[in-house]
Amino acid sequence: MNPPEVKKSIEEEQQQQAKINEVRKLIGPLPEKLAIYSSDAQLARYLRARNWHVKKATKMLKATIKWRATYKPEEIRWEEVANEAETGKIYRTNYVDKLGRTVLIMRPSCQNSKSIKEQIRYLVYCMENAVMNLPPEQETMVWLIDFCGYNLSNISLKVTQETINVLQDHYPERLGLAVLYNPPKFFEPFWKMVKPFLEPKTRKKVKFVYDDEPNTKKIMEEVFNMDELESAFGGNDPTGFDINRYAERMREDDKKMPFLWTKGNAPPETKQVSELLSASLESTILEDSDSDATENEKTDDIPSDSADDEKIDVSPSRGNDSEEAPIDKKIIPENTKAVAGETH
């Protein structure tokens, strides 16, 4: 790296830190139970999700804090969602990928509930558990989505929209890679309907993989240790999902969750926190409506790749597009610096 590049890198880092500090100031003091959201790592995630736009990131983060104060995702326990988990429709593996990222396996054909509320609650539980189990140097996870047995009855736009809203609004920059394994042909039009709801950066992280294509094994080998990967995905481990063993793991993890969020002091009343954040969020929204036009006229100091992302066309179609299937460094994000114990 030559001196001009070094200087530019230092300047960008300083600009980013200034924006992190600005968001922290706009957020204001937080109760201890939510103070984790004032860390540099957390603030940077929300800023990256909004291309380093301070007011948009602040608005997004305040909405998340308000949501957490009322929904209390960190208080969901295994016994409350165990029924949703029985079929193995979502579960965290006992291994990580080659970058050390937590792996969540999803099997939409194993849906066993008609309650959207309970489905989302279980998804949130799984996300909280996955985040808690991320190593200190990682902020993102991998979703391995198995379409075996998937049929038209499994498609629900409402559930999909709710899922997207929760994940994009309250778990930004948590997805490192999503592998869609053997999606059927009829999934293509559904994907075309869903794709516009996804952020460009998220669409870039989605990869379609088919087990009857020659390069499939290579793709999976680049991401996973094949001795750990389940045989259902071409790996060497014949062990499938076992609800009893998984329940034991989750009960043990439930015991760890409070230590991630508390330091021994009781948090303020949730109602007070919620009311405070509601007023703050409303103020932010009003400020944004007055200033967005002015802000949009300015050139952002931090370079953004959003324009490039918009051009990316992630397609599930097969044939000529299969040349784009191999997973390379462009879709496997580099390790990002995270603060130990500062994942939400």
C-alpha positions in Angstrom: 0.0 0.0 0.0 1.6 3.3 -1.1 1.5 6.5 1.1 -1.6 8.1 -0.6 -3.5 4.9 0.0 -2.4 4.7 3.6 -3.4 8.3 4.1 -6.8 7.7 2.5 -7.3 4.6 4.7 -6.5 6.5 7.9 -8.8 9.4 6.9 -11.6 7.0 6.2 -11.1 5.3 9.5 -11.1 8.7 11.3 -14.3 9.7 9.4 -16.0 6.4 10.3 -15.0 6.8 14.0 -16.4 10.3 14.0 -19.7 9.0 12.7 -19.7 6.2 15.3 -19.2 8.8 18.0 -22.0 11.0 16.5 -24.5 8.2 16.5 -23.6 7.3 20.1 -24.2 11.0 21.0 -27.6 11.0 19.2 -28.6 7.7 20.9 -27.8 9.1 24.3 -27.4 7.2 27.6 -28.9 3.7 27.6 -30.0 1.5 30.4 -27.3 -1.1 31.4 -29.3 -4.0 29.8 -29.1 -2.2 26.4 -25.8 -0.4 26.9 -24.2 -3.0 24.6 -25.6 -1.0 21.7 -23.4 1.9 22.4 -20.2 -0.1 21.6 -18.2 0.8 18.5 -18.9 -2.6 17.0 -22.6 -2.4 17.3 -22.8 1.2 16.1 -20.6 0.4 13.1 -23.0 -2.4 12.1 -25.9 -0.1 11.9 -23.9 2.6 10.1 -22.7 0.0 7.5 -26.3 -1.1 7.0 -27.2 2.5 6.2 -24.1 3.2 4.1 -22.7 5.4 6.9 -25.6 7.8 6.9 -25.7 9.0 10.5 -29.3 10.0 10.8 -30.6 6.9 9.1 -28.4 4.6 11.2 -29.6 6.4 14.3 -33.2 6.0 13.4 -32.7 2.3 12.7 -30.8 1.7 15.9 -33.4 3.5 18.0 -36.1 1.4 16.5 -34.2 -1.7 17.4 -33.6 -0.6 21.0 -37.3 0.2 21.3 -38.2 -3.2 19.8 -35.8 -5.0 22.2 -37.2 -3.2 25.2 -40.7 -4.4 24.4 -40.2 -7.8 22.6 -37.4 -8.8 25.0 -35.7 -11.4 22.6 -32.9 -12.1 25.1 -35.5 -13.4 27.6 -37.0 -16.1 25.3 -36.1 -19.5 26.6 -36.0 -23.0 25.0 -39.1 -24.3 26.9 -41.2 -21.5 25.3 -40.2 -22.4 21.7 -39.5 -26.1 22.0 -42.7 -27.1 20.1 -41.6 -25.0 17.2 -38.2 -26.7 17.1 -39.4 -30.3 17.1 -39.1 -30.9 13.3 -35.7 -29.3 13.0 -36.9 -26.5 10.8 -34.3 -24.2 12.2 -31.3 -25.1 14.3 -27.7 -24.1 15.0 -25.1 -26.6 14.1 -22.4 -27.7 16.5 -19.7 -26.6 14.0 -18.7 -23.4 12.3 -17.7 -22.7 8.8 -14.1 -22.2 7.7 -14.2 -18.5 8.7 -15.5 -19.4 12.2 -19.0 -18.2 11.5 -22.0 -19.7 13.3 -24.1 -21.9 10.9 -27.9 -22.0 11.1 -29.6 -24.8 9.1 -33.1 -24.0 7.9 -35.6 -26.5 6.4 -38.8 -24.7 5.3 -40.4 -28.0 4.3 -40.4 -29.0 8.0 -42.7 -26.1 9.0 -44.9 -27.4 11.8 -46.8 -24.3 12.9 -49.5 -22.1 11.5 -48.9 -19.3 13.9 -46.8 -16.6 12.3 -46.3 -15.0 15.7 -44.7 -18.2 17.1 -42.7 -18.9 14.0 -41.1 -15.4 14.2 -40.6 -15.9 17.9 -38.6 -19.1 17.3 -36.6 -17.4 14.5 -35.7 -14.6 16.9 -34.7 -17.2 19.6 -32.4 -18.9 17.0 -30.9 -15.6 15.9 -30.1 -14.6 19.5 -28.5 -18.0 20.1 -26.5 -17.8 16.9 -25.2 -14.3 17.7 -24.3 -15.4 21.3 -22.2 -18.2 19.9 -20.2 -16.1 17.5 -16.5 -16.0 18.3 -15.1 -12.6 19.3 -13.6 -12.0 15.9 -16.8 -12.7 13.9 -20.0 -10.7 13.5 -21.7 -12.7 10.8 -23.3 -16.1 10.4 -24.1 -18.6 7.6 -27.6 -19.8 6.7 -27.7 -23.2 5.0 -31.3 -23.6 3.6 -32.3 -27.1 2.6 -35.1 -27.2 0.1 -35.5 -31.0 0.3 -39.3 -31.8 0.3 -40.2 -28.2 -0.3 -43.5 -27.7 -2.1 -46.0 -24.9 -3.0 -47.8 -25.3 0.3 -44.6 -24.1 2.1 -44.6 -20.8 0.4 -45.9 -17.9 2.5 -45.3 -14.3 1.4 -46.6 -13.0 4.7 -44.2 -15.1 6.8 -41.3 -14.2 4.4 -42.0 -10.5 4.7 -42.2 -10.7 8.5 -38.9 -12.6 8.5 -37.2 -10.1 6.3 -38.4 -7.2 8.4 -37.1 -8.7 11.6 -33.8 -9.7 10.2 -33.0 -6.6 8.2 -34.4 -4.1 10.8 -33.0 -5.7 14.0 -30.1 -7.9 12.9 -28.3 -5.8 10.3 -25.0 -7.0 8.9 -25.4 -10.4 10.6 -25.7 -12.4 7.5 -22.4 -13.4 5.9 -23.7 -16.0 3.5 -26.9 -17.7 2.6 -26.7 -21.0 0.7 -30.0 -22.1 -0.9 -29.5 -25.8 -1.4 -31.5 -27.5 -4.2 -34.4 -24.9 -4.5 -37.0 -26.3 -6.9 -37.9 -24.8 -10.2 -41.1 -23.3 -9.0 -39.1 -21.3 -6.4 -37.8 -19.0 -9.1 -40.9 -16.8 -9.5 -41.2 -16.6 -5.7 -37.6 -15.5 -5.4 -38.3 -12.8 -8.0 -41.1 -11.5 -5.8 -39.0 -11.6 -2.6 -35.8 -10.1 -4.0 -37.0 -6.5 -4.2 -37.7 -6.6 -0.4 -34.0 -7.5 0.3 -31.3 -4.9 0.7 -28.8 -5.0 -2.2 -26.1 -6.1 0.2 -28.2 -9.0 1.4 -29.0 -10.1 -2.1 -25.3 -10.3 -2.9 -24.8 -12.8 -0.1 -27.4 -15.3 -1.4 -26.0 -18.3 -3.4 -27.9 -21.0 -5.2 -26.4 -24.5 -5.0 -27.6 -27.7 -6.8 -26.3 -31.1 -5.8 -26.4 -32.4 -9.5 -24.0 -29.8 -10.7 -20.3 -30.7 -11.0 -19.0 -27.7 -9.1 -21.3 -28.2 -6.1 -18.9 -30.1 -3.9 -16.2 -27.6 -4.6 -18.5 -24.8 -3.6 -19.4 -26.5 -0.3 -15.7 -27.5 0.4 -14.7 -23.8 0.1 -17.1 -22.9 2.9 -17.4 -25.9 5.2 -15.3 -28.7 6.6 -16.8 -31.7 4.8 -16.2 -34.1 7.7 -18.4 -31.9 9.9 -21.0 -31.1 7.2 -24.2 -33.2 7.2 -24.5 -35.8 4.4 -27.7 -34.1 3.3 -25.5 -31.3 2.0 -22.8 -33.6 0.5 -20.8 -33.8 3.7 -19.4 -36.8 5.5 -21.4 -36.6 8.7 -24.4 -39.0 8.6 -25.7 -37.7 11.9 -29.0 -35.8 11.4 -31.0 -33.5 13.7 -31.8 -35.0 17.1 -34.3 -33.0 19.1 -33.3 -34.4 22.4 -29.6 -33.7 22.0 -30.4 -30.2 20.6 -32.7 -29.4 23.5 -29.9 -30.2 25.9 -27.6 -27.8 24.1 -30.2 -25.0 24.0 -30.9 -25.4 27.7 -27.2 -25.0 28.5 -27.1 -21.9 26.2 -30.1 -20.4 27.9 -28.1 -20.4 31.1 -25.4 -18.3 29.4 -27.7 -15.7 27.8 -28.2 -13.5 30.9 -24.4 -13.0 31.3 -24.3 -11.4 27.8 -26.8 -8.8 28.7 -26.4 -8.0 32.4 -23.6 -7.1 34.7 -25.4 -7.6 38.0 -27.6 -4.5 38.1 -31.3 -4.7 37.5 -32.4 -2.8 34.4 -34.9 0.1 34.5 -38.6 -0.7 34.1 -39.2 -1.7 30.4 -42.2 0.7 30.2 -40.0 3.7 31.1 -37.3 2.6 28.6 -39.9 2.1 25.9 -41.6 5.5 26.5 -38.2 7.2 26.4 -37.1 5.5 23.2 -40.5 6.2 21.6 -40.2 9.9 22.1 -36.6 9.8 21.0 -37.5 7.8 17.8 -40.4 10.2 17.0 -38.0 13.1 17.3 -35.5 11.4 15.0 -38.2 10.7 12.4 -39.2 14.3 12.4 -35.6 15.5 12.0 -35.1 13.1 9.2 -38.1 14.3 7.2 -36.8 17.9 7.5 -33.2 17.1 6.6 -33.1 14.1 4.3 -33.4 16.4 1.2 -30.5 18.4 2.4 -28.5 15.3 3.3 -29.1 13.7 0.0 -27.6 16.6 -1.8 -24.3 16.1 0.0 -21.7 13.7 -1.0 -21.1 11.2 1.7 -17.6 11.2 3.1 -17.4 7.4 3.3 -17.2 5.5 0.0 -20.2 3.3 -0.5 -20.6 0.2 -2.6 -24.4 0.5 -2.8 -24.2 1.5 -6.4 -22.3 -1.7 -7.3 -24.7 -3.8 -5.2 -27.6 -2.5 -7.1 -26.2 -4.0 -10.3 -25.8 -7.5 -8.9 -28.4 -9.9 -10.2 -28.6 -13.0 -8.0 -30.6 -15.5 -10.0 -31.6 -19.0 -9.1 -31.8 -20.1 -12.8 -29.5 -22.8 -13.9 -27.4 -23.4 -17.0 -25.2 -20.5 -18.1 -25.5 -18.9 -14.7 -23.8 -21.9 -13.1 -20.5 -20.3 -13.9 -21.2 -17.8 -11.2 -22.0 -20.5 -8.6 -18.5 -21.1 -7.1 -18.2 -19.2 -3.8 -15.2 -17.0 -4.0 -13.6 -14.2 -1.8 -16.1 -11.7 -3.2 -19.0 -13.3 -1.4 -17.2 -14.5 1.7 -16.6 -11.4 3.7 -13.3 -10.9 5.4 -13.2 -11.3 9.1 -14.5 -8.1 10.7 -13.3 -6.9 14.0 -15.9 -7.5 16.8 -15.6 -6.8 20.4 -15.7 -9.8 22.7 -19.0 -10.0 24.4 -20.5 -7.2 22.3 -22.7 -9.2 20.1 -26.5 -8.8 20.7 
